[in-house]
Amino acid sequence: MKKILVFLLVALLCLPSCAGIGDDLPETEKAVISGDEEIHTDFDGVYLTLDSVGETSLSVTWHNDTDLEILFGEGYSVEILLFDGTWNPVLKDSIAFDAIAMLLPPDGEIEKGYSLKPFDISEKGTYRLLCEFWHGGNTYNTWVEFDVVE
């Protein structure tokens, strides 16, 4: 277990980063509403649910319905769904994340908030908050979708 934690911490420290998040970013003028309630994950039993959504932030709950310890970090991305079914990142400003791993215990839940300010969500459409997590030296993704309407 020590080797896995050391590997994950080294991997997190080696992630590329940019300048920090600014608090003076303009607010979006679009209304954000919640999207579907489906579970989206690469690893059965570990997923996100959308608790609340606003114009500048999302609140989610991380769920671990397994008997395994899961690690996740501060990093995340916001992407828009294109007409061809692919996802495209919508980062408008530089963003950096602390290289901190958080433990999601077996059968546990953790609430977490994410800022939308560094992302361009000015277009109507379906977006997703995409987060990575780790178990057994492997990286997995989970996400929640939400819609932006006028």
ChimeraX attribute file (.defattr): number of C-alpha atoms within 10 A of each C-alpha:
attribute: neighborCount
match mode: 1-to-1
recipient: residues
	/A:1	7
	/A:2	7
	/A:3	9
	/A:4	14
	/A:5	16
	/A:6	11
	/A:7	13
	/A:8	24
	/A:9	15
	/A:10	12
	/A:11	11
	/A:12	19
	/A:13	14
	/A:14	10
	/A:15	12
	/A:16	8
	/A:17	14
	/A:18	10
	/A:19	10
	/A:20	13
	/A:21	15
	/A:22	12
	/A:23	8
	/A:24	7
	/A:25	13
	/A:26	10
	/A:27	13
	/A:28	16
	/A:29	13
	/A:30	15
	/A:31	16
	/A:32	23
	/A:33	16
	/A:34	18
	/A:35	16
	/A:36	12
	/A:37	12
	/A:38	12
	/A:39	16
	/A:40	17
	/A:41	18
	/A:42	15
	/A:43	15
	/A:44	12
	/A:45	16
	/A:46	25
	/A:47	24
	/A:48	28
	/A:49	20
	/A:50	21
	/A:51	13
	/A:52	13
	/A:53	20
	/A:54	14
	/A:55	17
	/A:56	19
	/A:57	13
	/A:58	20
	/A:59	16
	/A:60	20
	/A:61	16
	/A:62	19
	/A:63	20
	/A:64	21
	/A:65	15
	/A:66	15
	/A:67	11
	/A:68	16
	/A:69	15
	/A:70	20
	/A:71	19
	/A:72	21
	/A:73	19
	/A:74	17
	/A:75	20
	/A:76	15
	/A:77	18
	/A:78	24
	/A:79	20
	/A:80	24
	/A:81	16
	/A:82	12
	/A:83	8
	/A:84	6
	/A:85	8
	/A:86	9
	/A:87	15
	/A:88	13
	/A:89	15
	/A:90	16
	/A:91	16
	/A:92	11
	/A:93	15
	/A:94	13
	/A:95	17
	/A:96	15
	/A:97	18
	/A:98	13
	/A:99	18
	/A:100	15
	/A:101	18
	/A:102	13
	/A:103	15
	/A:104	19
	/A:105	17
	/A:106	16
	/A:107	14
	/A:108	17
	/A:109	16
	/A:110	14
	/A:111	13
	/A:112	14
	/A:113	13
	/A:114	17
	/A:115	15
	/A:116	21
	/A:117	21
	/A:118	21
	/A:119	20
	/A:120	17
	/A:121	27
	/A:122	16
	/A:123	15
	/A:124	14
	/A:125	16
	/A:126	20
	/A:127	26
	/A:128	20
	/A:129	20
	/A:130	19
	/A:131	20
	/A:132	18
	/A:133	23
	/A:134	20
	/A:135	16
	/A:136	13
	/A:137	10
	/A:138	9
	/A:139	14
	/A:140	14
	/A:141	16
	/A:142	21
	/A:143	24
	/A:144	24
	/A:145	24
	/A:146	20
	/A:147	20
	/A:148	19
	/A:149	14
	/A:150	11
